[in-house]
Amino acid sequence: MVAALAAAAGASPARPLNANGPQATVNLTFWFWGDLDAPGANKWLTNAVNAYQKAHPTIHITVVPQATDTFIQTFTTAATAKRGPDIAAQWATGPVLTQVWNGAVTPISDLVPASEIKHWRNTSENTYAGKVWAMPIYLIGIPWVWNKQLFAKAGVTGPLKTWSDFVSACGKLRAKNIIPFGFGDGAYWTTQLMLQDLNSLQDIVDAVTGKQSFTSSKYARFEDAWAQAVSAKCFNDDITSIKQDKGQALFASGKAAMTIGTDGTVRQWAHELGAKNVGVSTWPVYGKGKLKNVYDATQSTSYFVTSWSKHKKEGAAFLTFLHTPAMLKAWYVATGVPPADDRFPVSQITTPLDKALYKLNTTGPQVWLQNFFPPQVDLNGNVPAQQKVFGGGSGSDAAALRQRADQLWRAQKKDELKNWQGFHPKPFS
């Protein structure tokens, strides 16, 4: 594979070298996060770097994997000092745009031709002021996942269409001594359910910027849905004392009938349980807004060239190389996660589960609502709000926590607030 990729790298139109005599080595540092979303990503990137360096002897790339818990803060510190990597990553939209407004990002559309960028999927997530600021590599969603065998044992039929279906299923599963939904503390994703009561993405920006309040019904009632699930004993009893991955492991081991998780982890669970026993779908509907049927897929981590890099063209050339045909195919072989590129040959997807996941990720409008929160509000508002509900608190208590975190952010980050006030997400057609 490395040899094939090296040949592709040598033939790539993104090649940053010229042929006018010897050149000094260009050292690029790449801060990378992706393996948790797409297990196998680190190995894929190692092979990509080796192939690229073999074809471009004057380019040396050092990859520094990032830790999930410090992913945002570590780069924020580097951005403040305007020192650090040449290529970096942040989660899409809010985290990326926060660094754009901090002056830490070079627009990728200034470095890569439009003829290339037009093939990248979900670039609207990082489009601002007429420019694309970061590059996608892969697509992921968070499907609702269920164990078909456990459903059958309890007389439950999937997929569950409504929240009432979910709550009813919990009772039937509990009656058979089956944990209905395996989950844990520290989760951000549950906020996605808020989307179902919104009519547009401008709604969430309006709440973030203080034009609306997170305590109003439109933004708060989704927490009542989670509280209803807690009351119905839908979750493992230790949900507040174990982390999310430990709770999800109950599904992987066949002890819990449902959970939510990213595509890569769903594939791992299917390997353990047998793919024929795993069902995936959109989330049960609770909300009443125009976006109630919108799925939650994203390009997740987005990759960009930093504003202080002395080798911007070389960094962009390497990122472009990651979208060459050989790299797209190698990515899918390594991770099983579809690349965010319309040139990816869909014929590579052969299993029913993978086809179902790809269809979810590419059908209709997609919104990963967490992307539309400032990182500080996401961390200090969404996480403790969900902890409050899982611990037996009310939806209104959770909404108040989220609102306080947003008020504190607006008071502390007036420059960021001003930028968010000028951010108007493109409406769906």
C-alpha positions in Angstrom: 0.0 0.0 0.0 2.8 2.4 0.9 4.4 1.8 -2.5 1.2 2.5 -4.3 0.6 5.6 -2.3 4.1 6.8 -3.0 3.5 6.5 -6.7 0.3 8.5 -6.3 2.1 11.1 -4.3 4.7 11.5 -6.9 2.1 11.9 -9.6 -0.1 14.3 -7.5 -0.7 17.7 -8.9 -0.3 19.0 -5.4 3.5 18.3 -5.5 5.1 21.4 -3.9 8.6 21.0 -5.3 10.1 22.6 -8.3 12.8 21.2 -10.4 15.3 24.0 -10.2 18.2 22.4 -8.4 18.6 21.2 -4.8 16.3 22.5 -2.1 16.5 22.8 1.7 14.3 20.4 3.7 10.9 21.8 4.6 9.7 20.6 8.0 6.0 20.5 8.6 4.4 19.7 11.9 0.8 18.3 11.8 -1.3 18.2 15.0 -3.8 15.4 14.2 -7.0 14.0 15.9 -9.2 11.4 14.2 -8.5 7.9 15.4 -11.3 8.0 18.0 -13.9 8.9 15.3 -12.3 6.6 12.8 -10.2 3.8 14.3 -7.3 3.2 11.9 -6.9 6.8 11.1 -3.5 7.1 12.8 -2.1 4.2 10.9 -3.5 5.6 7.6 -1.9 8.9 8.2 1.5 7.3 9.0 1.3 5.5 5.7 0.3 8.7 3.9 3.2 10.6 5.4 5.7 7.9 4.5 4.4 7.8 0.9 4.5 11.6 0.5 7.9 12.0 2.0 9.2 9.2 -0.3 7.9 11.1 -3.4 9.0 14.5 -2.0 12.4 14.0 -0.4 12.7 17.6 0.7 9.5 17.5 2.7 9.5 16.1 6.3 6.2 15.8 8.2 6.0 15.3 12.0 2.6 14.1 13.2 1.6 14.8 16.8 -1.6 13.0 17.8 -3.8 15.1 20.0 -5.7 14.1 23.2 -9.5 14.4 23.1 -9.8 16.2 26.4 -7.2 18.9 25.6 -7.7 19.1 21.8 -9.3 22.6 21.8 -7.3 24.1 24.6 -3.9 23.0 23.4 -4.4 24.7 20.0 -5.9 27.8 21.6 -2.7 28.2 23.7 -0.6 27.8 20.5 -2.8 30.2 18.6 -2.4 32.8 21.4 1.4 32.6 21.0 1.2 32.3 17.2 3.5 29.3 17.5 2.9 25.7 17.0 2.0 23.4 14.1 1.9 24.2 10.4 -1.2 22.0 9.9 -3.8 21.5 12.7 -7.3 20.4 13.3 -10.4 21.5 15.3 -13.9 20.2 15.2 -16.0 21.8 12.5 -17.8 25.1 12.6 -17.8 26.7 16.1 -14.3 25.4 17.1 -12.8 26.2 13.6 -14.4 29.6 13.3 -13.3 30.5 16.8 -9.7 30.0 15.6 -10.5 31.9 12.4 -11.6 34.8 14.4 -8.5 34.5 16.6 -6.4 35.0 13.4 -5.0 31.5 13.7 -6.2 30.0 10.4 -5.2 30.6 6.7 -8.2 30.1 4.4 -7.8 26.8 2.7 -9.6 28.3 -0.3 -6.7 30.8 -0.7 -4.3 27.9 -1.0 -6.2 25.2 -2.9 -8.0 25.8 -6.3 -11.8 25.8 -6.4 -11.7 23.0 -8.9 -10.4 20.8 -6.1 -12.5 22.1 -3.2 -15.7 21.5 -5.2 -15.2 17.8 -4.6 -15.0 18.1 -0.8 -18.2 17.3 1.1 -19.7 19.4 3.9 -17.5 22.5 3.3 -20.4 24.7 4.2 -19.7 23.8 7.9 -16.5 25.8 7.7 -17.5 28.5 5.2 -17.4 32.1 6.5 -17.1 35.5 4.8 -17.0 33.9 1.4 -14.0 31.6 2.2 -13.6 27.9 3.1 -11.3 27.8 6.1 -10.7 24.1 6.7 -10.6 20.8 4.8 -12.7 17.7 5.6 -11.2 14.2 5.5 -14.2 12.0 6.5 -17.9 11.9 7.2 -19.4 10.5 10.4 -22.8 10.5 11.9 -24.3 9.4 15.2 -27.0 6.9 14.4 -29.4 5.4 16.9 -28.2 1.8 17.3 -30.1 -1.3 18.4 -29.5 -5.0 19.0 -32.1 -6.8 16.9 -31.8 -10.0 19.0 -32.6 -8.2 22.2 -35.4 -6.3 20.6 -36.9 -9.5 19.4 -36.6 -11.1 22.8 -38.6 -8.2 24.3 -41.1 -8.0 21.5 -39.8 -4.6 20.3 -39.7 -3.7 16.6 -37.0 -1.3 15.2 -36.4 1.3 14.1 -38.1 3.4 16.8 -39.9 6.3 15.0 -41.0 8.5 18.0 -39.8 9.2 21.5 -42.9 7.6 22.8 -41.8 4.4 21.0 -38.5 4.7 22.8 -40.0 5.1 26.2 -42.4 2.2 25.6 -39.5 0.0 24.4 -37.6 0.7 27.6 -40.5 -0.8 29.7 -40.6 -3.9 27.5 -36.9 -4.4 27.7 -36.7 -3.9 31.5 -39.4 -6.5 31.8 -37.0 -9.0 30.3 -34.1 -7.8 32.5 -32.4 -6.1 29.6 -30.7 -2.7 30.0 -32.6 -0.6 27.4 -29.9 2.0 26.6 -26.2 1.8 27.5 -24.6 5.2 28.1 -22.4 7.2 30.5 -21.5 10.6 31.8 -19.6 13.4 30.0 -21.5 13.2 26.8 -22.0 16.2 24.4 -24.0 14.4 21.7 -27.3 14.3 23.6 -27.7 18.0 22.7 -28.4 17.0 19.2 -32.0 16.3 20.2 -32.5 20.1 20.7 -32.2 20.4 16.9 -35.6 18.8 16.5 -37.4 21.8 18.0 -35.5 24.4 15.8 -36.6 25.8 12.5 -33.2 27.0 11.3 -29.6 27.1 12.2 -30.0 30.8 12.8 -32.1 29.8 15.8 -29.1 28.3 17.6 -26.9 31.3 16.7 -29.6 33.6 18.1 -29.5 31.7 21.4 -25.7 31.7 21.5 -25.6 35.4 21.0 -28.3 36.3 23.5 -31.1 37.2 21.1 -33.0 34.2 22.5 -32.6 32.3 25.8 -31.6 28.7 26.2 -34.3 28.5 29.0 -37.1 29.2 26.5 -39.2 26.1 25.4 -37.7 25.9 21.9 -34.2 25.3 23.4 -35.1 23.6 26.7 -37.9 21.1 26.1 -35.6 18.5 24.6 -34.1 18.0 28.1 -37.5 16.9 29.2 -37.3 14.1 26.8 -34.1 12.9 28.3 -35.5 13.3 31.8 -38.5 11.3 30.7 -36.2 8.5 29.6 -34.4 8.6 33.0 -37.8 8.3 34.8 -38.6 5.3 32.5 -35.4 3.6 33.6 -34.1 3.6 30.0 -30.5 3.8 31.1 -28.0 1.6 33.0 -28.2 2.4 36.7 -24.6 3.6 36.9 -24.9 6.1 34.1 -23.7 9.0 36.2 -20.7 7.2 37.6 -19.1 5.8 34.4 -17.9 7.5 31.3 -19.7 7.4 28.0 -17.5 4.7 26.4 -18.0 2.4 29.4 -21.7 2.8 29.0 -21.6 2.1 25.3 -19.5 -1.0 26.1 -22.7 -2.5 27.6 -24.2 -2.4 24.1 -21.0 -3.9 22.6 -21.1 -6.8 25.1 -24.8 -7.5 24.4 -26.1 -6.3 27.8 -27.8 -3.2 26.5 -30.3 -3.1 23.7 -29.6 0.4 22.4 -27.1 3.3 22.4 -25.7 6.0 20.2 -22.2 6.2 18.7 -20.2 7.4 15.8 -20.0 5.2 12.7 -16.5 3.9 13.4 -17.5 2.6 16.8 -20.8 1.2 15.4 -18.7 -0.9 13.0 -16.6 -2.2 15.9 -19.8 -3.2 17.8 -21.1 -4.9 14.7 -17.9 -6.9 14.6 -18.4 -8.1 18.1 -22.2 -8.7 17.9 -22.5 -9.8 14.3 -23.5 -7.2 11.7 -26.8 -8.9 11.1 -27.8 -8.2 14.7 -27.1 -4.5 14.6 -29.7 -1.9 13.3 -29.0 1.8 12.7 -31.4 4.6 12.0 -32.1 8.3 12.6 -33.1 9.3 16.2 -36.6 8.9 17.5 -38.5 12.1 17.0 -39.5 14.2 20.0 -39.3 17.8 18.6 -41.8 19.8 16.7 -39.5 22.1 14.6 -38.8 22.2 10.9 -35.5 20.4 11.6 -37.0 17.5 13.4 -36.1 15.0 10.7 -32.6 16.3 10.0 -29.8 13.8 10.6 -26.6 14.4 12.5 -23.6 13.9 10.2 -20.6 16.1 9.9 -17.0 16.3 8.6 -16.1 16.3 12.3 -12.5 17.3 12.6 -11.4 19.8 10.0 -7.8 20.3 8.9 -6.2 23.7 8.1 -3.0 25.5 7.6 -2.1 27.9 10.5 -1.6 31.6 9.9 1.9 31.6 11.3 3.2 28.7 9.2 6.2 29.6 7.1 5.3 26.8 4.7 1.6 27.4 3.9 1.7 26.2 0.3 3.6 23.0 1.2 1.1 22.3 4.0 -1.9 22.8 1.7 -0.3 20.6 -0.9 0.0 17.8 1.6 -3.7 18.2 2.7 -4.7 18.1 -1.0 -2.7 14.9 -1.4 -4.9 13.3 1.2 -7.9 13.7 -1.2 -6.2 11.9 -4.1 -7.9 8.7 -5.3 -5.3 6.4 -3.8 -5.6 8.1 -0.5 -9.4 8.1 -0.5 -9.4 4.4 -1.1 -6.7 3.7 1.5 -8.6 5.7 4.1 -11.7 3.6 3.6 -9.7 0.4 3.7 -8.0 1.5 7.0 -11.1 2.9 8.8 -14.3 1.8 7.1 -15.4 5.4 7.4 -16.4 7.1 4.1 -14.2 10.0 2.9 -15.7 13.5 2.6 -15.2 13.6 -1.1 -17.6 13.0 -4.0 -14.8 11.2 -6.0 -14.8 8.3 -3.5 -16.1 5.2 -5.4 -19.2 4.2 -3.5 -18.8 0.7 -5.0 -16.2 0.2 -2.3 -19.0 0.0 0.2 -20.2 -3.5 0.1 -21.8 -4.5 3.4 -25.5 -3.7 4.3 -24.5 -2.0 7.5 -21.9 0.3 5.8 -24.4 1.1 3.0 -27.0 2.0 5.6 -24.5 4.3 7.4 -23.4 6.0 4.2 -27.0 6.6 3.2 -27.7 8.2 6.5 -24.7 10.5 6.2 -25.4 11.6 2.7 -29.2 11.9 2.4 -30.8 15.2 2.9 -29.5 18.1 5.0 -27.1 17.2 7.8 -26.5 19.1 11.0 -24.2 18.3 13.9 -25.7 20.7 16.4 -22.7 20.6 18.7 -20.7 22.3 16.0 -22.8 25.5 16.5 -21.9 26.1 20.1 -18.8 28.1 21.1 -16.4 25.6 22.6 -16.6 27.2 26.0 -20.4 27.0 26.0 -20.3 23.4 24.8 -17.8 22.3 27.5 -19.2 24.4 30.4 -22.9 24.3 29.5 -23.9 21.3 27.5 -21.9 18.7 29.5 -23.0 19.7 33.0 -26.5 20.2 31.8 -26.7 16.6 30.6 -25.1 15.4 33.8 -27.8 17.2 35.7 -30.5 15.3 33.8 -28.9 11.9 34.0 -28.6 12.5 37.7 -32.3 13.0 38.0 -32.5 16.8 37.6 -35.2 18.5 35.7 -35.0 19.8 32.1 -35.4 23.4 33.4 -32.5 23.0 35.7 -30.4 21.7 32.8 -31.4 24.6 30.6 -30.5 27.1 33.3 -27.0 25.6 33.5 -26.6 26.0 29.7 -27.9 29.6 29.8 -25.5 30.6 32.6 -22.6 29.1 30.7 -23.6 31.1 27.7 -24.0 34.3 29.6 -20.6 33.9 31.2 -19.0 33.3 27.7 -20.7 36.4 26.3 -19.4 38.5 29.3 -15.9 37.1 29.0 -15.5 36.8 25.3 -16.9 40.0 23.8 -14.7 39.8 20.7 -15.9 36.3 20.0 -19.5 37.3 20.7 -19.2 40.1 18.1 -18.0 37.6 15.5 -20.8 35.1 16.3 -23.2 38.0 15.9 -22.0 38.3 12.3 -22.2 34.6 11.6 -25.3 33.6 9.6 -25.4 29.9 8.7 -26.6 29.2 5.2 -30.2 28.2 5.3 -31.3 24.9 3.8 -32.8 25.0 0.3 
